[in-house]
Amino acid sequence: MVSRNANGWTVGTDSRGLARIFFYQNGDKWALSSSFYELIKHLRSNGVRLTHLDSLLAALGVRRGFNDQLTTSMTPIANIELLPSFASALINHPSIEILSSPPRKLPDYDTALAEYISVWRSRLSTLTTDDRISIQCDLSGGIDSRAVLAFMIAEEHFDPNNHRFAIVSAPHKINDFEVASNISDFYRLPLGVQRQKTKSKMGQSRALEEWRRDSLGVYLPVYLHSSQFDFGAVHAHGAGGGNFRPYYSGRDVSSQAAKGSAYMHPDAFTDWRDRVAESSKNLQAFRPDTPPLVLHYREFRNRFHFGHRPHHNIVFSPLESILTDMITDRPDGRDGRQIYFDVMESLAPGLKDIPFDQESKSPTPTNIQDLTIVNAATVSTGRIFGTPVGGGAVGEDGDAYAEWIEEGALALAKEEVAEAIGLSASESAQTAVDEARVNKRRLQSHNADLLNLSFAKSADLIISN
């Protein structure tokens, strides 16, 4: 979002920073973009010579979830940074100033919980009362999707037998499906086993270009979106739970980064570790009440792992809401998971008591003792403007995955790329190529061989000039 004021132009994004903003600043030269890939293209096409940072590139080659995306506000290219989710950029040529939004003053817990539930019930009501909208709600054996389901159960206009609404689970995930089936039986909800077919397809070339804009150089898992943006198709799911409960193990960001030492050259590891610590310290200065590992998750993994989907689909994801911070970022030592059980008990009493896929996800005696139940009856239904895309194929036919593989093979064949990512990653990446070419096998988005081929494509973008 861009606005003009007396001091210049201010550029910001959504409250969680899912629409990422990257900025380049070097002397009196600056540029901003919502895509790392597009920013690099723009700079190079205008004669700017870019320098890559070996340690930050090497960090993308560490096969751990912590490293599947950027781990610092600094990117693998010098002078290009990721704008924090809670900041905006003030453009006053010839400079860019980064402005941090102050944390909201915390209301009391009950008020914060009631506001959060009311806002998201109102949003869901707006969706369910418009008969042009269909909603598909994921349900697993875990805690995140169950919290989202609580909103559906409490919604008076949700009719589980209406074709517009579907609760779905994955039957090949046995534990997930068993728990989802227990819940659907208890609430008499039809449980679908297949995702709804996409109404509107986009062409192969566009799917590849969308991937480059979203992920190339900053996020390795491979999600090729084939559908056009259609406001009439809403996906409800549990993205965002890691924003307020422990996702990473360890005491702090440094202890998490230390686990990468076995996978990197000592010099590269030391430089990357120090940059991670510096970036974390800078972020923590603006959000001192947020646990460092939770803040790191919010600023990096959450924005990339869950940030690509809202660029292509309307997503109902209440756990991504900035309003959860008012509930969870408190100095009272309250369990970050408490929000789940308070939401469930306020919206769908008893839902929290149905066994989860793992006993550790169930509420503890302390969670039960600390339960807060609020009256969430205040719902304000809004309106939706726009026209659904409708059915029919758009663009050329083709296999975007096969083309993605071939582009990766071209990058892997370059001597400088193979040298940059190392022998082990090169051999692994070649396996992904062979699986596609020889065995006609499509690997899962987070498959290690596929991640290494994505690493090779990222290296090709970053080191080329």
Secondary structure, 3 states (H helix, E strand, C coil): CEEEECCEEEECCCCCCCCCCEEEEECCEEEEECCHHHHHHHHHHCCCCCCECHHHHHHCCCCCHHHCECCCCECCECCEEECCCCEEEEEECCEEEEEECCCCCCCCHHHHHHHHHHHHHHHHHHHHCCCCCEEEEECCCCCHHHHHHHHHHHCCCCCCCCCCEEEECCCCCHHHHHHHHHHHHHHCCCEECCCCCCCEECCHHHHHHHHHHHHCCCECCCCCCCECCCCCEEEECCCCHHHCCCCCCCCCHHHHHHHHHHHCCHHHHHHHHHHHHHHHHHHHHHCCCCCHHHHHHHHHHHHHHCCCHHHCCEEECHHHCHHHHHHHCCCCCCCCCHHHHHHHHHHCCCHHHCCCCCHHHCCCHHHHHCCCCCCCCCCCCCCCCCCCCCCEECCCCCCHHHHHHHHHHHHHCCHHHHHHHCHHHHHHHHHHHHHHHCCCCCCCCCCHHHHHHHHHHHHHHHHCC
